[in-house]
């Protein structure tokens, strides 16, 4: 694809067009990912997650400035809630890019979570790869900040930064709900507000009790994007952790686990595309008939098909007969 070649040569317009293709035509994702695969793996992938109102976008804006001061380039994916009716991202690129218009070392894209059903969409994951292949030093992925999407981000990035704020009285409960399992660095943002010290202390105590089985103790950093304090320290900690993970071989393990998740998802997506409702009875044969007449439930039927190997045989037979 000519667009891919142009993008890999540094064409930002081609990069933007490819992102639009990924969003509009998800069936093109496998082909594009195949073409850029050899150029991925160099960027440091950093996830920024946390509850709504934690100031993630403002923090990222400050982080971008700090990254650019170090003469590094940065791509940003802002995963926004989808409109129920239009599927569009509620927050636009233009709002987020006001401070960085014209900076060739920064590229920001807003994506909706449409079609993700509680997790990061495959478009968001593919877009992360695209920014990596383009050659950005760092890629920041801001999650929608609710539910499964927060946890799903751990399967997309190398390092997860969890952002909390003093007025979030249920912050520790959020950690117990799963964020403590995925966070590598914790940020108490809006630290100029009352209660920030208490939250930072509570976080440190909770992390010492249980840190999700990590081989390192996650740091707690106080920041104020409004006053621009703690931002440089946060970036230094991100880089130090990245270097430590790389030197210990832990980064390779994180990326290998991510590849396993991607492979599993690719297999699932391929099966979804291969098997339509019209095909299901042809593929499932006698077991499908038993399910339809109520002799067995769908879960038992699926288990029987998978354990016997009949499903793969029937899929091959069905598509060979069509071909």
PEWO-V33964 format. One record per residue. N is the residue number from 1. RES is the residue in one letter. PSI is psi in whole degrees, -180 to 180 (none if undefined). OMEGA is omega in whole degrees, -180 to 180 (NA if undefined). D_CENTER is the distance of its C-alpha to the mean C-alpha in Angstrom with 2 decimals. Layout:
n,res,psi,omega,d_center
N,RES,PSI,OMEGA,D_CENTER
N,RES,PSI,OMEGA,D_CENTER
This chain:
n,res,psi,omega,d_center
1,X,128,-177,25.49
2,X,-37,180,27.04
3,X,-41,-180,24.05
4,X,-45,179,21.99
5,X,-44,-180,24.98
6,X,-41,179,25.34
7,X,-45,-179,21.73
8,X,-16,177,22.04
9,X,3,176,25.28
10,X,14,-179,23.68
11,X,110,-178,24.23
12,X,-33,178,21.98
13,X,-42,177,23.39
14,X,-38,177,22.39
15,X,-47,-180,18.80
16,X,-40,180,18.77
17,X,-39,178,20.54
18,X,-39,177,18.18
19,X,-40,178,15.24
20,X,-39,178,17.63
21,X,-45,180,18.47
22,X,-37,-177,14.95
23,X,-40,-177,14.79
24,X,-34,-174,18.44
25,X,74,-177,18.96
26,X,-20,177,16.13
27,X,-18,179,18.93
28,X,-10,-176,18.95
29,X,-50,-178,15.49
30,X,-43,-178,17.16
31,X,-44,-179,19.93
32,X,-41,180,18.00
33,X,-37,178,15.70
34,X,-40,-177,19.03
35,X,-27,-177,20.62
36,X,-6,-171,18.16
37,X,-45,-175,17.40
38,X,-14,-178,20.21
39,X,4,-179,19.04
40,X,164,175,15.60
41,X,-4,-178,15.22
42,X,-30,-176,16.89
43,X,151,171,14.38
44,X,119,-175,13.24
45,X,120,-173,9.45
46,X,124,178,9.23
47,X,138,177,7.03
48,X,115,-177,9.43
49,X,171,-178,9.78
50,X,172,-175,13.07
51,X,159,176,15.51
52,X,142,179,16.70
53,X,3,-178,19.39
54,X,-7,179,18.25
55,X,30,-177,18.43
56,X,-44,-177,14.89
57,X,-42,179,15.64
58,X,-39,178,19.01
59,X,-43,179,17.79
60,X,-40,177,15.43
61,X,-42,178,18.51
62,X,-37,178,20.55
63,X,-39,178,18.21
64,X,-46,180,18.39
65,X,-41,-179,22.15
66,X,-41,178,22.23
67,X,-43,-178,20.32
68,X,-31,176,22.73
69,X,-28,179,25.67
70,X,9,-180,24.87
71,X,31,174,25.11
72,X,155,178,21.55
73,X,156,-176,19.44
74,X,134,172,16.04
75,X,143,-176,13.55
76,X,132,172,11.49
77,X,118,179,9.00
78,X,106,-177,9.96
79,X,111,-174,8.51
80,X,157,175,11.91
81,X,143,179,13.79
82,X,146,169,15.52
83,X,134,-177,19.26
84,X,-36,-174,20.83
85,X,-36,-175,23.30
86,X,-20,-178,21.94
87,X,6,-177,18.23
88,X,158,176,17.87
89,X,133,-178,15.78
90,X,-28,178,18.16
91,X,131,-174,17.59
92,X,162,177,18.46
93,X,-38,-173,17.90
94,X,-41,180,21.54
95,X,-45,-175,21.37
96,X,-27,-172,18.63
97,X,3,-176,20.32
98,X,-39,-176,23.80
99,X,-7,-173,23.99
100,X,15,179,22.84
101,X,130,178,24.63
102,X,-10,179,26.37
103,X,110,-178,24.49
104,X,-10,179,23.79
105,X,6,-179,21.63
106,X,136,175,18.98
107,X,123,-177,16.89
108,X,136,180,14.95
109,X,131,173,13.52
110,X,136,177,12.86
111,X,147,175,11.23
112,X,166,178,12.13
113,X,19,-176,10.58
114,X,139,176,13.65
115,X,4,-175,14.06
116,X,-18,177,11.11
117,X,57,173,13.68
118,X,2,178,11.98
119,X,-178,176,8.35
120,X,136,180,5.52
121,X,155,178,7.93
122,X,-24,175,8.62
123,X,-41,179,9.57
124,X,-41,180,6.38
125,X,-42,179,5.54
126,X,-36,179,9.25
127,X,-35,175,9.51
128,X,-45,178,7.71
129,X,-40,-179,10.37
130,X,-46,179,12.90
131,X,-36,177,12.82
132,X,-48,-178,13.13
133,X,-28,-180,16.04
134,X,-28,176,17.63
135,X,12,177,18.36
136,X,141,178,16.67
137,X,-40,180,17.25
138,X,143,174,14.16
139,X,121,179,10.84
140,X,132,179,9.56
141,X,112,178,6.37
142,X,122,-178,8.01
143,X,165,-179,6.99
144,X,-23,173,9.93
145,X,16,177,11.38
146,X,146,170,12.92
147,X,-142,-173,13.15
148,X,-26,-178,10.85
149,X,-36,178,7.74
150,X,-43,-177,8.46
151,X,-33,-178,8.89
152,X,-24,-177,6.19
153,X,-25,179,3.80
154,X,-22,179,6.75
155,X,8,-177,6.41
156,X,-30,-172,4.15
157,X,172,178,6.32
158,X,-39,-175,10.07
159,X,133,179,10.89
160,X,124,175,9.85
161,X,120,180,12.22
162,X,125,-176,13.35
163,X,126,178,15.55
164,X,165,180,18.60
165,X,153,-176,21.89
166,X,-39,-175,25.50
167,X,-6,177,26.31
168,X,88,-174,23.62
169,X,-21,-179,26.20
170,X,22,-176,23.94
171,X,-44,-180,21.52
172,X,-35,176,22.79
173,X,-37,176,22.51
174,X,-40,179,18.81
175,X,-45,-178,18.56
176,X,-23,-180,20.74
177,X,-6,176,18.62
178,X,-24,-177,15.80
179,X,-28,-179,14.28
180,X,-19,179,16.90
181,X,-23,-173,15.58
182,X,-19,-175,12.27
183,X,135,175,13.47
184,X,-30,175,14.83
185,X,137,179,16.34
186,X,134,-178,17.50
187,X,126,169,18.65
188,X,98,-177,21.52
189,X,167,-176,21.31
190,X,43,-174,24.40
191,X,-4,174,26.43
192,X,-7,-179,29.55
193,X,158,-179,29.74
194,X,138,177,31.80
195,X,-3,-177,30.28
196,X,-39,179,27.79
197,X,-41,180,29.85
198,X,-43,180,30.10
199,X,-42,180,26.36
200,X,-42,179,25.80
201,X,-42,180,28.57
202,X,-40,177,27.29
203,X,-47,-179,23.83
204,X,-43,180,25.57
205,X,-44,-179,27.80
206,X,-40,-179,25.12
207,X,-32,177,23.14
208,X,-31,180,26.44
209,X,-40,-178,27.13
210,X,118,-178,23.90
211,X,26,175,21.02
212,X,21,178,19.12
213,X,17,-180,21.09
214,X,155,180,19.80
215,X,3,177,22.38
216,X,161,179,22.23
217,X,117,180,22.69
218,X,139,179,19.87
219,X,150,173,21.41
220,X,122,-176,21.96
221,X,134,178,22.37
222,X,130,180,24.03
223,X,159,169,23.20
224,X,100,180,24.61
225,X,-33,180,22.92
226,X,-44,-179,26.02
227,X,1,179,28.39
228,X,43,177,26.20
229,X,140,177,26.77
230,X,-7,-176,24.62
231,X,-49,179,22.15
232,X,-39,178,23.66
233,X,-41,179,23.83
234,X,-45,-180,20.11
235,X,-39,177,19.44
236,X,-43,-180,22.13
237,X,-39,177,20.65
238,X,-46,-179,17.23
239,X,-41,179,19.28
240,X,-43,180,21.61
241,X,-41,178,19.02
242,X,-44,179,17.48
243,X,-41,-180,21.11
244,X,-45,180,21.97
245,X,-38,180,19.20
246,X,-45,-178,20.19
247,X,-34,-177,23.88
248,X,-11,-176,23.69
249,X,-3,-179,21.79
250,X,-34,180,19.06
251,X,-40,177,16.46
252,X,-40,179,17.61
253,X,-42,179,17.27
254,X,-44,-178,13.65
255,X,-35,177,12.96
256,X,-41,178,15.41
257,X,-40,178,13.79
258,X,-41,179,10.47
259,X,-39,177,12.92
260,X,-44,178,14.64
261,X,-42,-180,11.79
262,X,-40,179,11.32
263,X,-44,179,15.11
264,X,-43,-180,15.51
265,X,-38,179,13.31
266,X,-41,178,15.24
267,X,-44,180,18.44
268,X,-45,-180,17.77
269,X,-39,180,17.04
270,X,-42,178,20.13
271,X,-40,179,22.25
272,X,-40,-179,21.32
273,X,-33,-177,22.47
274,X,-34,-173,25.52
275,X,111,175,26.81
276,X,168,178,27.99
277,X,-33,179,29.97
278,X,-29,-177,33.07
279,X,-17,-165,32.55
280,X,-40,-179,31.78
281,X,-33,176,35.44
282,X,-39,-175,36.38
283,X,-35,-174,33.70
284,X,-11,173,34.34
285,X,-135,-177,38.13
286,X,-35,179,40.33
287,X,-41,178,37.50
288,X,-40,178,36.14
289,X,-40,179,39.64
290,X,-38,178,39.90
291,X,-45,-176,36.73
292,X,-35,-180,38.00
293,X,2,174,41.42
294,X,5,-180,40.08
295,X,-38,177,41.39
296,X,161,180,38.01
297,X,162,-178,34.68
298,X,-35,-178,31.59
299,X,-41,177,29.87
300,X,-39,178,33.02
301,X,-45,179,33.31
302,X,-42,-180,29.85
303,X,-41,179,30.64
304,X,-43,-179,33.99
305,X,-42,-178,32.63
306,X,-41,-177,30.03
307,X,-29,-178,32.52
308,X,-17,-176,35.28
309,X,2,-177,33.36
310,X,-29,-177,34.86
311,X,-49,-180,31.61
312,X,-42,180,30.93
313,X,-44,-177,34.63
314,X,-36,177,34.79
315,X,-47,179,31.77
316,X,-44,-178,33.47
317,X,-43,-178,36.80
318,X,-48,-175,35.54
319,X,-24,173,33.89
320,X,-37,-180,36.82
321,X,-33,178,39.18
322,X,-43,-179,37.30
323,X,none,NA,37.25
